Structure formats: structure tokens, C-alpha cells
Amino acid sequence: MEKLLFIDACMRDNSRTKKLANFVLEKLAKNYTIQTIDLTQGDILPLNKETLEQRFDNNIDEKFVNYAKMFSHAERIVIAAPFWDMSFPAVLKAFFEQISLLNITFKDCEKKCEGLCRAQKILYITTRGMKIRTGSKLEQATPYLKAFAHLCGIKKVYTISANNLDYLSPNDVNEKLKKVMKRNAKFIENF
């Protein structure tokens, strides 16, 4: 079976995004071996002066080298992250900083970078409390993910989202999530 990497940035125990992601992963488990990187444990920090200098000295935390290899070797990638502050939780950005490693996720070709990742597709799963759609100028997660994917040589980023959930009752939220799942079932089957 091909490898699918699931990156979990769902910070709340009762995360609506995680509910959506679990549905997707249940379907994808039929076709892929799923590896998970859980970003909710709070041990991933952004690069700082010290860690950047260490990186230039090729002294990189082995954990991030392993994560970068997992990202680079996966045939498919699924990212689950809620809509926070017009994007996604900062830990996800810090994760991407830490795994952007020369000669693992990309290589330097003098005047440009070339991606080294096997995956041709990323599926981004999110829920938004407000009525903000993917592609809105108020939603900056998808454009960032597309740019990062390009750096890594990944051609496509797809987004599955449920919007305007903060203004619904818990029952209505569950119904909306079910509709989103049903609407995307065929796409997920062929991902």
C-alpha cells in the first residue's frame, strides 16, 4: 500500500475539523498506510536565531529530519487544521519551517529551488466558524499551503471545508459536517 501522511493540527479535543478529518481518514485507510504527525503536543517551535545558526552548521534536530523525510516520502498528504486568525494554528507554520530542509524536501538549483517530495497532492481539511470561503481574501491558509507545496514540488492542494459553524446549534453543526462529507465522498475515494 502507498503511504499517506496525516498532519494533525487540531488543537481542541472536540475539534470539528478533526471530526471531518476522521471521516476522510476512515475512507482513505482502505487505500493507504497512514502515518500521523500530531502537532498538538506543543513541542514544535519556530526557528529562532540559535536554531537557524545550528541549521547552517548542519546541526538539525533529528526529529525534524525524520518528519521532513516522512513528508518527502509520502505519496499523499492530508493536513487537518482549524481556521485560526485568518489562517491556521501557528504550530503548523512552525512545523513547515522546521521541515523545509535542503536536500530532503527541496534542493537548490542555483537560481531556483526544486521540490523533492513524492506526493502530487495535498488535501487540506478545515472548519471555519465564520462565513469565509476558500479563496476569499480573508482566508490565507490555502494560498500559503499552495506556495509551500510548490516549494516541495507538490502540484495540487485541495481544500475540504465547512464554514459558518459558530452560529449553528451542535445538531446543525453535525448535520452540516455530514453534508460536507457526503458532498466530498467521491473525491475522497479517488484521492
FIMI-346698 format. One line per field, with one value per residue: x, y, z of N, C-alpha, C in turn; residue in one letter. Coordinates in steps of 0.1 Angstrom, whole numbers. Layout:
<rs>
n_x = (X  ...) .
n_y = (Y  ...) .
n_z = (Z  ...) .
ca_x = (X  ...) .
ca_y = (Y  ...) .
ca_z = (Z  ...) .
c_x = (X  ...) .
c_y = (Y  ...) .
c_z = (Z  ...) .
code = (a  ...) .
</rs>
This chain:
<rs>
n_x = (8  4  19  4  6  -6  -11  -18  -32  -52  -62  -81  -99  -125  -126  -141  -129  -113  -132  -142  -118  -114  -134  -126  -101  -109  -120  -99  -81  -86  -71  -45  -15  -14  4  9  15  14  7  -2  10  27  55  68  85  90  116  145  171  192  186  185  211  223  212  224  249  246  235  209  179  171  145  131  144  136  108  107  116  95  75  85  86  61  32  8  -6  -24  -37  -50  -64  -78  -95  -78  -72  -74  -60  -43  -34  -5  15  15  27  52  60  62  83  104  106  114  138  169  179  162  134  135  157  185  188  207  196  169  146  140  115  115  96  76  48  20  -3  -19  -43  -62  -79  -104  -123  -144  -155  -167  -184  -166  -151  -131  -105  -113  -102  -99  -91  -62  -48  -50  -37  -11  -4  -5  17  38  36  44  71  80  76  51  22  -7  -31  -58  -88  -110  -138  -158  -180  -190  -198  -199  -223  -243  -264  -253  -264  -270  -245  -233  -250  -243  -216  -219  -231  -211  -192  -206  -209  -183  -175  -170  -148  -129  -127  -112  -88) .
n_y = (-12  23  52  74  106  120  151  164  192  199  215  213  191  185  190  203  202  180  160  160  153  127  113  114  101  76  67  68  50  26  25  34  32  48  73  93  126  143  175  187  185  205  207  218  244  276  285  301  325  310  282  285  292  268  251  260  251  225  211  197  191  157  148  166  161  135  140  156  138  119  135  141  115  105  94  107  135  146  173  185  212  238  269  296  329  340  321  293  273  285  266  249  264  267  240  236  253  240  216  223  215  215  195  174  181  199  210  231  248  266  292  288  269  233  210  181  162  133  132  142  155  174  173  195  199  217  236  264  290  313  328  324  317  293  306  332  366  369  344  329  305  285  297  299  272  263  277  266  239  241  248  224  207  197  193  199  213  206  217  208  221  233  258  288  278  286  297  280  254  226  202  211  217  192  181  197  190  163  167  180  159  140  153  154  127  112  124  120  92  89  102) .
n_z = (0  -6  10  32  46  75  89  119  132  149  176  197  219  212  185  155  130  133  134  108  95  105  93  66  68  76  52  35  46  35  12  17  37  67  82  111  121  150  159  181  206  215  213  191  179  163  141  154  162  173  165  138  132  140  121  97  103  99  120  129  146  150  151  134  110  105  104  81  62  63  53  27  15  15  -4  -6  11  40  56  86  100  120  112  121  132  106  91  99  129  145  151  129  109  121  120  93  87  101  87  62  46  31  5  13  15  -5  -32  -40  -69  -79  -92  -86  -66  -63  -59  -38  -30  -31  -31  -50  -44  -19  6  23  52  68  92  96  117  110  81  58  28  11  -8  -5  2  28  38  44  46  26  3  14  18  -8  -19  -2  -10  -36  -34  -24  -46  -50  -67  -65  -43  -25  -9  17  33  60  67  86  111  138  144  146  160  180  169  143  134  133  113  91  88  81  56  42  42  27  3  -6  -8  -32  -43  -22  -23  -46  -42) .
ca_x = (0  11  20  -3  10  -16  -6  -29  -30  -65  -58  -91  -103  -138  -124  -150  -120  -109  -144  -142  -106  -116  -142  -117  -91  -115  -122  -85  -74  -88  -61  -32  -10  -15  13  4  24  5  13  -9  17  33  69  73  87  95  131  150  185  201  183  188  226  226  208  235  261  241  231  194  172  168  131  127  149  126  95  109  117  82  68  91  84  46  26  -3  -6  -36  -35  -62  -61  -89  -93  -74  -66  -74  -51  -43  -26  9  23  16  37  65  63  67  97  113  108  119  152  177  182  152  121  138  171  188  193  213  186  156  145  133  110  119  86  69  33  15  -15  -22  -57  -63  -92  -106  -136  -144  -166  -173  -188  -155  -149  -118  -103  -116  -90  -98  -86  -48  -42  -49  -26  2  -2  -1  31  47  36  52  85  83  73  38  14  -20  -36  -73  -94  -124  -141  -172  -180  -201  -203  -201  -236  -252  -265  -244  -270  -269  -231  -232  -257  -235  -204  -223  -233  -197  -186  -213  -206  -169  -172  -164  -134  -120  -125  -103  -77) .
ca_y = (0  36  59  87  112  128  161  168  205  202  217  211  177  183  197  200  198  166  151  159  146  113  107  113  91  63  63  67  39  14  25  38  31  61  77  105  135  151  188  192  183  217  207  223  258  282  287  313  328  298  271  288  290  253  246  264  242  211  205  198  181  145  147  173  154  124  145  160  125  114  144  139  102  102  95  116  142  152  182  189  224  247  283  305  342  341  311  281  275  288  254  243  272  263  227  237  259  230  205  228  211  214  181  165  185  206  213  244  247  280  304  284  256  222  202  167  154  123  134  151  161  176  175  203  198  227  242  279  295  324  326  327  306  290  316  346  373  367  331  329  292  278  303  296  258  262  282  257  227  244  247  210  200  191  200  202  214  206  220  205  229  236  272  294  268  291  303  269  246  214  193  217  216  178  179  204  182  152  171  182  146  133  160  151  113  107  130  113  79  90  110) .
ca_z = (0  -6  23  33  59  81  98  128  139  156  190  207  220  205  172  144  119  135  131  94  91  109  82  54  70  76  38  28  52  26  0  21  51  73  93  117  129  158  162  193  219  219  213  178  179  151  140  160  158  176  157  124  131  140  107  88  107  96  133  129  154  143  150  122  98  103  99  67  53  62  44  14  10  14  -17  -4  24  44  67  93  108  120  108  132  128  91  85  107  141  143  152  116  102  127  115  79  88  106  78  50  48  19  0  18  9  -18  -34  -45  -83  -81  -93  -81  -58  -69  -48  -38  -24  -40  -32  -61  -39  -5  10  35  58  78  95  99  125  102  67  50  19  5  -20  0  6  43  41  39  48  13  -5  20  15  -22  -20  4  -18  -48  -29  -22  -58  -49  -78  -62  -30  -24  4  21  44  64  71  93  121  151  146  145  172  179  160  130  130  129  100  81  86  73  42  36  40  16  -10  -10  -7  -44  -44  -13  -28  -57  -38) .
c_x = (9  10  12  2  -2  -10  -18  -25  -44  -62  -68  -95  -116  -138  -134  -141  -116  -120  -144  -130  -108  -124  -134  -107  -96  -117  -109  -78  -76  -77  -47  -28  -8  -4  8  15  14  12  7  -2  25  48  76  73  92  110  134  165  194  198  186  204  230  223  219  248  257  238  216  189  167  153  126  132  140  113  96  110  103  74  72  87  70  41  14  -1  -19  -33  -48  -58  -73  -85  -90  -68  -64  -65  -53  -34  -11  18  25  26  51  69  68  81  107  116  113  134  159  181  173  139  123  153  173  195  199  203  172  157  137  128  114  109  79  54  30  3  -14  -37  -57  -77  -93  -120  -134  -156  -174  -177  -177  -151  -135  -117  -107  -103  -88  -92  -72  -42  -40  -38  -12  5  2  13  41  48  44  67  89  81  60  28  1  -23  -51  -77  -108  -127  -156  -171  -192  -207  -205  -215  -247  -253  -256  -250  -269  -254  -229  -238  -249  -222  -208  -225  -220  -191  -193  -209  -192  -165  -165  -150  -124  -117  -114  -90  -64) .
c_y = (12  42  72  93  121  138  167  181  209  203  214  196  175  190  193  196  184  156  149  151  131  106  104  102  77  58  60  55  26  13  29  33  45  63  90  113  144  164  194  191  195  217  211  238  264  283  300  315  316  286  273  287  275  247  248  256  228  204  207  187  169  143  154  167  143  129  149  148  119  122  142  126  98  103  105  122  148  160  186  201  233  261  291  317  343  331  298  283  277  276  248  250  268  249  228  244  248  219  210  227  208  199  170  168  193  207  226  242  260  291  301  272  246  213  187  157  145  127  144  159  162  179  183  203  209  230  256  283  305  320  331  315  305  300  330  353  372  354  329  315  285  284  299  281  256  266  272  244  229  243  232  201  193  199  206  203  215  209  215  213  229  249  276  285  274  296  292  261  233  204  198  216  202  175  185  196  170  155  174  168  139  140  157  136  108  112  122  99  78  97  102) .
c_z = (0  7  22  47  63  91  106  135  145  171  200  207  212  191  161  132  121  131  115  89  94  98  70  56  71  61  32  34  43  15  5  35  56  84  98  124  137  163  175  206  223  219  200  179  166  152  147  157  161  167  142  122  131  127  97  91  105  109  134  138  146  141  137  109  95  98  84  57  52  52  29  7  9  0  -17  10  27  57  73  102  108  115  120  127  113  84  92  119  137  143  138  108  107  122  101  79  92  96  64  50  34  17  7  12  -4  -20  -41  -59  -87  -81  -89  -73  -66  -58  -50  -33  -35  -42  -44  -56  -24  -4  23  39  69  81  99  106  117  88  58  41  15  -8  -16  4  21  47  35  41  34  4  0  16  1  -25  -14  -5  -30  -45  -29  -35  -59  -58  -73  -47  -31  -10  5  33  47  71  79  105  135  154  145  158  170  169  146  125  125  115  89  78  78  58  35  33  28  3  -15  -10  -20  -46  -35  -17  -39  -54  -39) .
code = (m  e  k  l  l  f  i  d  a  c  m  r  d  n  s  r  t  k  k  l  a  n  f  v  l  e  k  l  a  k  n  y  t  i  q  t  i  d  l  t  q  g  d  i  l  p  l  n  k  e  t  l  e  q  r  f  d  n  n  i  d  e  k  f  v  n  y  a  k  m  f  s  h  a  e  r  i  v  i  a  a  p  f  w  d  m  s  f  p  a  v  l  k  a  f  f  e  q  i  s  l  l  n  i  t  f  k  d  c  e  k  k  c  e  g  l  c  r  a  q  k  i  l  y  i  t  t  r  g  m  k  i  r  t  g  s  k  l  e  q  a  t  p  y  l  k  a  f  a  h  l  c  g  i  k  k  v  y  t  i  s  a  n  n  l  d  y  l  s  p  n  d  v  n  e  k  l  k  k  v  m  k  r  n  a  k  f  i  e  n  f) .
</rs>
